[in-house]
Amino acid sequence: MKGLVFTEFLEMVESKFSPDMVDDIIDDSDLPSGGAYTAVGTYPHSEMLALVQNLSQKTSLPIPALVKIFGQHLFGRFVELYPSFFQNTRNAFDFLESIENYVHIEVRKLYPDAELPTFETNRNADDSKLVMVYRSNHPFASLAEGLIEGCLNHFNEKAQVEILDQSAGRGTQVAFHITRMAA
């Protein structure tokens, strides 16, 4: 997992909770890296799982909720860090459809060793519904959900997101049925 995800997670924890909380979850996680992350480094996803688990224990918030909140935060940071990904994009569905065949290609140019999930999309004819299937070796469907919600917020769009787990609760393959709400 790219270090950028770790650095942004710790930044979110600091801003939403406190700098002390960051120190506490790093100390409690017994991380091989020691919790010293660089944006361009690569770290085991197990370290993120440990950090989130310890944050959940300290805050009494469920892990999926914390990961989803992080996804929303991360989308906002992507908008700031990579504005070119959002230029000439009309709406959330256009952006979500571009992830696999544009955004991830550009990410691989920057980070050739990045382990990215895959996204398969299918939009209906009247442009009211998008089905987005997330597949990953890592259990971060809640992160994808938060990123989708962050995208909808960024484009100021209201939508209902129905989640169908296709991985027996592991969070490694999920179909997101995203339906635009009438304005």
C-alpha atoms as an extended CHARMM CRD file, in Angstrom:
* protein
*
       183  EXT
         1         1  MET       CA              0.0000000000        0.0000000000        0.0000000000  PROA      1               0.0000000000
         2         2  LYS       CA              1.4050000000        3.3870000000       -0.9680000000  PROA      2               0.0000000000
         3         3  GLY       CA              2.6880000000        5.6010000000        1.8000000000  PROA      3               0.0000000000
         4         4  LEU       CA              0.4920000000        8.4460000000        0.6140000000  PROA      4               0.0000000000
         5         5  VAL       CA             -2.5100000000        6.5380000000        1.9630000000  PROA      5               0.0000000000
         6         6  PHE       CA             -0.7930000000        6.1820000000        5.3490000000  PROA      6               0.0000000000
         7         7  THR       CA              0.3250000000        9.8120000000        5.5600000000  PROA      7               0.0000000000
         8         8  GLU       CA             -3.1570000000       11.0100000000        4.6480000000  PROA      8               0.0000000000
         9         9  PHE       CA             -4.7480000000        8.6420000000        7.1650000000  PROA      9               0.0000000000
        10        10  LEU       CA             -2.5540000000        9.9450000000        9.9700000000  PROA      10              0.0000000000
        11        11  GLU       CA             -3.2550000000       13.5250000000        8.8730000000  PROA      11              0.0000000000
        12        12  MET       CA             -6.9860000000       12.8150000000        9.0470000000  PROA      12              0.0000000000
        13        13  VAL       CA             -6.6350000000       11.2630000000       12.5190000000  PROA      13              0.0000000000
        14        14  GLU       CA             -4.7200000000       14.3180000000       13.6880000000  PROA      14              0.0000000000
        15        15  SER       CA             -7.2790000000       16.7690000000       12.3090000000  PROA      15              0.0000000000
        16        16  LYS       CA            -10.4120000000       14.8530000000       13.3900000000  PROA      16              0.0000000000
        17        17  PHE       CA             -9.1170000000       13.6060000000       16.7400000000  PROA      17              0.0000000000
        18        18  SER       CA             -5.7080000000       14.8920000000       17.9190000000  PROA      18              0.0000000000
        19        19  PRO       CA             -1.9500000000       14.6230000000       17.4420000000  PROA      19              0.0000000000
        20        20  ASP       CA             -1.8730000000       12.5480000000       20.6440000000  PROA      20              0.0000000000
        21        21  MET       CA             -4.3080000000       10.0820000000       19.0870000000  PROA      21              0.0000000000
        22        22  VAL       CA             -1.8860000000        9.6240000000       16.1650000000  PROA      22              0.0000000000
        23        23  ASP       CA              0.9410000000        8.8450000000       18.5980000000  PROA      23              0.0000000000
        24        24  ASP       CA             -1.2740000000        6.4990000000       20.6160000000  PROA      24              0.0000000000
        25        25  ILE       CA             -2.4610000000        4.3940000000       17.6760000000  PROA      25              0.0000000000
        26        26  ILE       CA              1.0740000000        4.1590000000       16.2620000000  PROA      26              0.0000000000
        27        27  ASP       CA              2.4360000000        3.0930000000       19.6660000000  PROA      27              0.0000000000
        28        28  ASP       CA             -0.3430000000        0.5370000000       20.1680000000  PROA      28              0.0000000000
        29        29  SER       CA             -0.0110000000       -0.9570000000       16.6750000000  PROA      29              0.0000000000
        30        30  ASP       CA              3.5250000000       -2.4090000000       16.9680000000  PROA      30              0.0000000000
        31        31  LEU       CA              4.2630000000       -1.5980000000       13.3220000000  PROA      31              0.0000000000
        32        32  PRO       CA              7.2950000000       -2.9910000000       11.4650000000  PROA      32              0.0000000000
        33        33  SER       CA              7.7880000000        0.4850000000        9.9490000000  PROA      33              0.0000000000
        34        34  GLY       CA              7.5200000000        2.1250000000       13.3590000000  PROA      34              0.0000000000
        35        35  GLY       CA              4.8160000000        4.3430000000       11.8850000000  PROA      35              0.0000000000
        36        36  ALA       CA              7.3400000000        6.4100000000        9.9230000000  PROA      36              0.0000000000
        37        37  TYR       CA              5.7670000000        6.7590000000        6.4790000000  PROA      37              0.0000000000
        38        38  THR       CA              6.7470000000        8.6380000000        3.3570000000  PROA      38              0.0000000000
        39        39  ALA       CA              4.2450000000        9.3750000000        0.6150000000  PROA      39              0.0000000000
        40        40  VAL       CA              6.3100000000        7.5150000000       -1.9940000000  PROA      40              0.0000000000
        41        41  GLY       CA              7.1120000000        4.4870000000        0.1790000000  PROA      41              0.0000000000
        42        42  THR       CA              5.2810000000        1.1750000000        0.0810000000  PROA      42              0.0000000000
        43        43  TYR       CA              4.0650000000       -0.5170000000        3.2510000000  PROA      43              0.0000000000
        44        44  PRO       CA              2.0850000000       -3.6550000000        4.0920000000  PROA      44              0.0000000000
        45        45  HSD       CA             -1.6780000000       -3.1630000000        4.1730000000  PROA      45              0.0000000000
        46        46  SER       CA             -1.6310000000       -4.9810000000        7.5120000000  PROA      46              0.0000000000
        47        47  GLU       CA             -0.1810000000       -1.8180000000        9.0580000000  PROA      47              0.0000000000
        48        48  MET       CA             -3.2180000000        0.1710000000        7.9380000000  PROA      48              0.0000000000
        49        49  LEU       CA             -5.4940000000       -2.4990000000        9.3580000000  PROA      49              0.0000000000
        50        50  ALA       CA             -3.6630000000       -2.2990000000       12.7050000000  PROA      50              0.0000000000
        51        51  LEU       CA             -3.8750000000        1.5070000000       12.7890000000  PROA      51              0.0000000000
        52        52  VAL       CA             -7.5920000000        1.5020000000       12.0020000000  PROA      52              0.0000000000
        53        53  GLN       CA             -8.2750000000       -1.2540000000       14.5260000000  PROA      53              0.0000000000
        54        54  ASN       CA             -6.5120000000        0.7000000000       17.2710000000  PROA      54              0.0000000000
        55        55  LEU       CA             -8.3030000000        3.9150000000       16.2890000000  PROA      55              0.0000000000
        56        56  SER       CA            -11.5930000000        2.0330000000       16.5030000000  PROA      56              0.0000000000
        57        57  GLN       CA            -10.7470000000        0.7360000000       19.9770000000  PROA      57              0.0000000000
        58        58  LYS       CA             -9.8100000000        4.2150000000       21.2130000000  PROA      58              0.0000000000
        59        59  THR       CA            -12.8090000000        6.0100000000       19.7010000000  PROA      59              0.0000000000
        60        60  SER       CA            -15.4590000000        3.2620000000       20.0020000000  PROA      60              0.0000000000
        61        61  LEU       CA            -16.3240000000        3.9190000000       16.3390000000  PROA      61              0.0000000000
        62        62  PRO       CA            -16.7600000000        0.8670000000       14.0880000000  PROA      62              0.0000000000
        63        63  ILE       CA            -13.8850000000        0.1060000000       11.7150000000  PROA      63              0.0000000000
        64        64  PRO       CA            -16.0240000000        0.3440000000        8.5320000000  PROA      64              0.0000000000
        65        65  ALA       CA            -17.2740000000        3.8070000000        9.5890000000  PROA      65              0.0000000000
        66        66  LEU       CA            -13.7310000000        5.0430000000       10.2360000000  PROA      66              0.0000000000
        67        67  VAL       CA            -12.4730000000        3.6930000000        6.9110000000  PROA      67              0.0000000000
        68        68  LYS       CA            -15.4270000000        5.2710000000        5.0870000000  PROA      68              0.0000000000
        69        69  ILE       CA            -14.7430000000        8.6480000000        6.7490000000  PROA      69              0.0000000000
        70        70  PHE       CA            -11.1340000000        8.3010000000        5.6670000000  PROA      70              0.0000000000
        71        71  GLY       CA            -12.2520000000        7.6250000000        2.0840000000  PROA      71              0.0000000000
        72        72  GLN       CA            -14.2480000000       10.8590000000        2.0840000000  PROA      72              0.0000000000
        73        73  HSD       CA            -11.2280000000       12.7340000000        3.4380000000  PROA      73              0.0000000000
        74        74  LEU       CA             -8.8960000000       11.0660000000        0.9360000000  PROA      74              0.0000000000
        75        75  PHE       CA            -11.0360000000       12.0450000000       -2.0320000000  PROA      75              0.0000000000
        76        76  GLY       CA            -10.7990000000       15.6920000000       -0.9870000000  PROA      76              0.0000000000
        77        77  ARG       CA             -7.0380000000       15.3700000000       -0.7430000000  PROA      77              0.0000000000
        78        78  PHE       CA             -6.8760000000       13.7600000000       -4.1970000000  PROA      78              0.0000000000
        79        79  VAL       CA             -8.7270000000       16.7810000000       -5.5870000000  PROA      79              0.0000000000
        80        80  GLU       CA             -6.0830000000       19.0600000000       -4.0340000000  PROA      80              0.0000000000
        81        81  LEU       CA             -3.0470000000       16.9290000000       -4.9070000000  PROA      81              0.0000000000
        82        82  TYR       CA             -4.0370000000       15.8260000000       -8.4140000000  PROA      82              0.0000000000
        83        83  PRO       CA             -6.2660000000       18.5420000000       -9.9240000000  PROA      83              0.0000000000
        84        84  SER       CA             -5.5220000000       17.3540000000      -13.4670000000  PROA      84              0.0000000000
        85        85  PHE       CA             -7.5700000000       14.2000000000      -12.7900000000  PROA      85              0.0000000000
        86        86  PHE       CA            -10.6430000000       16.3820000000      -12.3500000000  PROA      86              0.0000000000
        87        87  GLN       CA            -10.2340000000       18.7990000000      -15.2280000000  PROA      87              0.0000000000
        88        88  ASN       CA            -12.8000000000       18.4570000000      -17.9880000000  PROA      88              0.0000000000
        89        89  THR       CA            -14.9230000000       16.1180000000      -15.8640000000  PROA      89              0.0000000000
        90        90  ARG       CA            -18.5930000000       17.0710000000      -15.9460000000  PROA      90              0.0000000000
        91        91  ASN       CA            -19.9920000000       14.9960000000      -13.1150000000  PROA      91              0.0000000000
        92        92  ALA       CA            -19.4300000000       12.2250000000      -10.5750000000  PROA      92              0.0000000000
        93        93  PHE       CA            -20.4160000000        9.3960000000      -12.9220000000  PROA      93              0.0000000000
        94        94  ASP       CA            -17.9420000000       10.5820000000      -15.5700000000  PROA      94              0.0000000000
        95        95  PHE       CA            -15.1850000000       10.7020000000      -12.9710000000  PROA      95              0.0000000000
        96        96  LEU       CA            -16.0310000000        7.3180000000      -11.4510000000  PROA      96              0.0000000000
        97        97  GLU       CA            -16.0220000000        5.7570000000      -14.9200000000  PROA      97              0.0000000000
        98        98  SER       CA            -12.5770000000        7.2560000000      -15.5800000000  PROA      98              0.0000000000
        99        99  ILE       CA            -10.8620000000        5.6780000000      -12.5780000000  PROA      99              0.0000000000
       100       100  GLU       CA             -9.8480000000        2.3690000000      -14.1290000000  PROA      100             0.0000000000
       101       101  ASN       CA             -8.8910000000        3.5550000000      -17.6150000000  PROA      101             0.0000000000
       102       102  TYR       CA             -7.4490000000        6.9800000000      -16.8400000000  PROA      102             0.0000000000
       103       103  VAL       CA             -6.7540000000        7.6980000000      -13.1620000000  PROA      103             0.0000000000
       104       104  HSD       CA             -5.1870000000        4.3230000000      -12.3640000000  PROA      104             0.0000000000
       105       105  ILE       CA             -3.0660000000        4.4470000000      -15.5240000000  PROA      105             0.0000000000
       106       106  GLU       CA             -1.7120000000        7.8400000000      -14.4400000000  PROA      106             0.0000000000
       107       107  VAL       CA             -1.1820000000        6.5970000000      -10.8610000000  PROA      107             0.0000000000
       108       108  ARG       CA              0.8520000000        3.6510000000      -12.1950000000  PROA      108             0.0000000000
       109       109  LYS       CA              3.0670000000        6.1100000000      -14.0870000000  PROA      109             0.0000000000
       110       110  LEU       CA              3.8000000000        7.8930000000      -10.7980000000  PROA      110             0.0000000000
       111       111  TYR       CA              3.9370000000        4.7400000000       -8.6430000000  PROA      111             0.0000000000
       112       112  PRO       CA              4.7100000000        1.6700000000      -10.7820000000  PROA      112             0.0000000000
       113       113  ASP       CA              4.5990000000       -0.6390000000       -7.7610000000  PROA      113             0.0000000000
       114       114  ALA       CA              1.1800000000        0.5590000000       -6.5680000000  PROA      114             0.0000000000
       115       115  GLU       CA             -1.2830000000       -2.2340000000       -5.7690000000  PROA      115             0.0000000000
       116       116  LEU       CA             -4.5420000000       -0.7370000000       -6.9580000000  PROA      116             0.0000000000
       117       117  PRO       CA             -8.0220000000       -2.1920000000       -6.8210000000  PROA      117             0.0000000000
       118       118  THR       CA             -9.8970000000       -2.6340000000      -10.0670000000  PROA      118             0.0000000000
       119       119  PHE       CA            -13.2040000000       -1.0240000000      -10.9430000000  PROA      119             0.0000000000
       120       120  GLU       CA            -15.6560000000       -2.2150000000      -13.5470000000  PROA      120             0.0000000000
       121       121  THR       CA            -18.4280000000        0.2410000000      -14.3780000000  PROA      121             0.0000000000
       122       122  ASN       CA            -21.7320000000        0.0600000000      -16.2040000000  PROA      122             0.0000000000
       123       123  ARG       CA            -24.0180000000        3.0600000000      -16.6480000000  PROA      123             0.0000000000
       124       124  ASN       CA            -27.6520000000        2.7400000000      -17.6860000000  PROA      124             0.0000000000
       125       125  ALA       CA            -28.9740000000        4.4230000000      -20.8280000000  PROA      125             0.0000000000
       126       126  ASP       CA            -30.7960000000        7.2880000000      -19.1170000000  PROA      126             0.0000000000
       127       127  ASP       CA            -27.6810000000        8.2080000000      -17.0680000000  PROA      127             0.0000000000
       128       128  SER       CA            -29.4940000000        7.7660000000      -13.7420000000  PROA      128             0.0000000000
       129       129  LYS       CA            -27.6340000000        4.7270000000      -12.4140000000  PROA      129             0.0000000000
       130       130  LEU       CA            -24.0340000000        3.5680000000      -12.3470000000  PROA      130             0.0000000000
       131       131  VAL       CA            -22.9620000000        0.1450000000      -11.1430000000  PROA      131             0.0000000000
       132       132  MET       CA            -19.3560000000        0.1040000000      -10.0050000000  PROA      132             0.0000000000
       133       133  VAL       CA            -17.7550000000       -3.2110000000       -9.0390000000  PROA      133             0.0000000000
       134       134  TYR       CA            -14.7400000000       -2.9500000000       -6.7290000000  PROA      134             0.0000000000
       135       135  ARG       CA            -12.2270000000       -5.8020000000       -6.6000000000  PROA      135             0.0000000000
       136       136  SER       CA             -9.1050000000       -5.8960000000       -4.4620000000  PROA      136             0.0000000000
       137       137  ASN       CA             -6.7990000000       -8.2720000000       -2.6550000000  PROA      137             0.0000000000
       138       138  HSD       CA             -7.2600000000       -6.0330000000        0.3780000000  PROA      138             0.0000000000
       139       139  PRO       CA            -10.4530000000       -5.5750000000        2.4430000000  PROA      139             0.0000000000
       140       140  PHE       CA            -11.0430000000       -1.8890000000        1.7850000000  PROA      140             0.0000000000
       141       141  ALA       CA            -14.5270000000       -1.7150000000        0.2390000000  PROA      141             0.0000000000
       142       142  SER       CA            -15.4390000000        0.8060000000        2.9580000000  PROA      142             0.0000000000
       143       143  LEU       CA            -12.6020000000        3.0030000000        1.7060000000  PROA      143             0.0000000000
       144       144  ALA       CA            -14.0330000000        2.7770000000       -1.8230000000  PROA      144             0.0000000000
       145       145  GLU       CA            -17.4630000000        3.6590000000       -0.4350000000  PROA      145             0.0000000000
       146       146  GLY       CA            -16.0440000000        6.7590000000        1.2500000000  PROA      146             0.0000000000
       147       147  LEU       CA            -14.2090000000        7.7420000000       -1.9360000000  PROA      147             0.0000000000
       148       148  ILE       CA            -17.4570000000        7.3970000000       -3.9140000000  PROA      148             0.0000000000
       149       149  GLU       CA            -19.2880000000        9.5720000000       -1.3760000000  PROA      149             0.0000000000
       150       150  GLY       CA            -16.4410000000       12.0930000000       -1.4990000000  PROA      150             0.0000000000
       151       151  CYS       CA            -16.7560000000       12.1570000000       -5.2820000000  PROA      151             0.0000000000
       152       152  LEU       CA            -20.5070000000       12.7330000000       -5.1370000000  PROA      152             0.0000000000
       153       153  ASN       CA            -19.9550000000       15.5780000000       -2.6410000000  PROA      153             0.0000000000
       154       154  HSD       CA            -17.2210000000       17.1170000000       -4.7770000000  PROA      154             0.0000000000
       155       155  PHE       CA            -19.5170000000       17.2320000000       -7.7970000000  PROA      155             0.0000000000
       156       156  ASN       CA            -22.4440000000       18.3910000000       -5.6530000000  PROA      156             0.0000000000
       157       157  GLU       CA            -24.5820000000       15.4300000000       -6.6350000000  PROA      157             0.0000000000
       158       158  LYS       CA            -27.1720000000       13.6120000000       -4.5640000000  PROA      158             0.0000000000
       159       159  ALA       CA            -27.3240000000        9.8700000000       -5.0010000000  PROA      159             0.0000000000
       160       160  GLN       CA            -28.3210000000        6.7260000000       -3.1900000000  PROA      160             0.0000000000
       161       161  VAL       CA            -25.5350000000        4.1540000000       -2.8790000000  PROA      161             0.0000000000
       162       162  GLU       CA            -26.5830000000        0.5350000000       -2.4340000000  PROA      162             0.0000000000
       163       163  ILE       CA            -23.7750000000       -1.8550000000       -1.5210000000  PROA      163             0.0000000000
       164       164  LEU       CA            -23.8390000000       -5.5200000000       -2.4600000000  PROA      164             0.0000000000
       165       165  ASP       CA            -20.9210000000       -7.4440000000       -0.9540000000  PROA      165             0.0000000000
       166       166  GLN       CA            -19.8670000000      -10.2340000000       -3.2830000000  PROA      166             0.0000000000
       167       167  SER       CA            -17.0140000000      -11.4820000000       -1.0940000000  PROA      167             0.0000000000
       168       168  ALA       CA            -18.8390000000      -13.1060000000        1.8440000000  PROA      168             0.0000000000
       169       169  GLY       CA            -18.2070000000      -10.1170000000        4.0950000000  PROA      169             0.0000000000
       170       170  ARG       CA            -14.4720000000       -9.8170000000        3.3840000000  PROA      170             0.0000000000
       171       171  GLY       CA            -14.8410000000       -6.4270000000        1.6730000000  PROA      171             0.0000000000
       172       172  THR       CA            -12.6910000000       -7.4470000000       -1.2840000000  PROA      172             0.0000000000
       173       173  GLN       CA            -15.3990000000       -7.4700000000       -3.9730000000  PROA      173             0.0000000000
       174       174  VAL       CA            -18.3840000000       -5.1760000000       -3.7520000000  PROA      174             0.0000000000
       175       175  ALA       CA            -20.8950000000       -3.8600000000       -6.2690000000  PROA      175             0.0000000000
       176       176  PHE       CA            -21.8990000000       -0.2560000000       -5.6490000000  PROA      176             0.0000000000
       177       177  HSD       CA            -25.2450000000        0.6120000000       -7.2190000000  PROA      177             0.0000000000
       178       178  ILE       CA            -25.2570000000        4.3950000000       -7.4000000000  PROA      178             0.0000000000
       179       179  THR       CA            -28.5890000000        6.0030000000       -8.3170000000  PROA      179             0.0000000000
       180       180  ARG       CA            -28.9120000000        9.7330000000       -8.8980000000  PROA      180             0.0000000000
       181       181  MET       CA            -31.6120000000       11.4210000000       -6.8530000000  PROA      181             0.0000000000
       182       182  ALA       CA            -34.0230000000       13.7990000000       -8.5640000000  PROA      182             0.0000000000
       183       183  ALA       CA            -33.0930000000       17.4160000000       -7.9160000000  PROA      183             0.0000000000
